[in-house]
Amino acid sequence: MATRIGMFDASESSDKGNSNGNGRGRADLHVESVVPLLGDGSNQADSYEPAPTGAVDMPRVEAAVREMLVGLGENPDREGLRDTPARVARAYREILAGMHEEPGVHLARQFSQEQTGDDLVILRDIDFVSVCEHHFLPFTGRAHVAYLPDHGKVTGLSKLARTVDVFARRPQLQEQLTGQIADALVEHLDPRGVAVVVQAEHSCLKLRGARKAETEMVTTAFRGELRWDRALRSEVLGLMKIG
């Protein structure tokens, strides 16, 4: 049974936990021996040139993985590692596919239904896989999403799940992920209220540092009526089976 070790409320600011405030964050890569393989031969850390939008520079990723193996004291040319750089590049292209997607593509699919009173929409236990942007190790868990439609405007349940994936499949912080999901629902659905709860286990906590295997982090984000109506918020959390 996992032990909850922390709860973070992203309601006050959706960019908490993001040290550079740009919504995604970026660590500058400065490995001198890689630069000649990837760029024009200059040795400046500021010569960062991202791949075109929607693309991944696979040769560059493969070269970086190969150089990492060398730096760790391994021989990237031995039989077991010969194809590893290409495998890692393909894996991260898939895992981080959300970097090249926009949630509005999914949430734009809306329809109207008759609404009487406070008719909540809740989708819970949405499995996801993400990558911690600090250590580039995976964290996995479940997201629970709820919103209170305005004037009966709703979206398909699969679109909620896809929205979680769009934000999860990129370098992330759990606190940031939670707030981004909530803010996307507010922006594209214009509901009366939103609640998002994310529960996840982090490899960076299990495999290194504190090395705590049975831990779970819980983060929350509330918007609109679900931010200030405590009774409604308690109802939603109960239906999500949180707490």
Helices and strands as residue ranges (DSSP letters): E 3-9, H 35-38, H 58-71, G 79-81, H 84-95, G 97-100, H 103-107, E 110-112, E 121-132, E 138-148, E 153-155, H 157-168, E 171-172, H 174-189, E 193-202, H 203-206, E 215-224, H 225-228, H 230-239
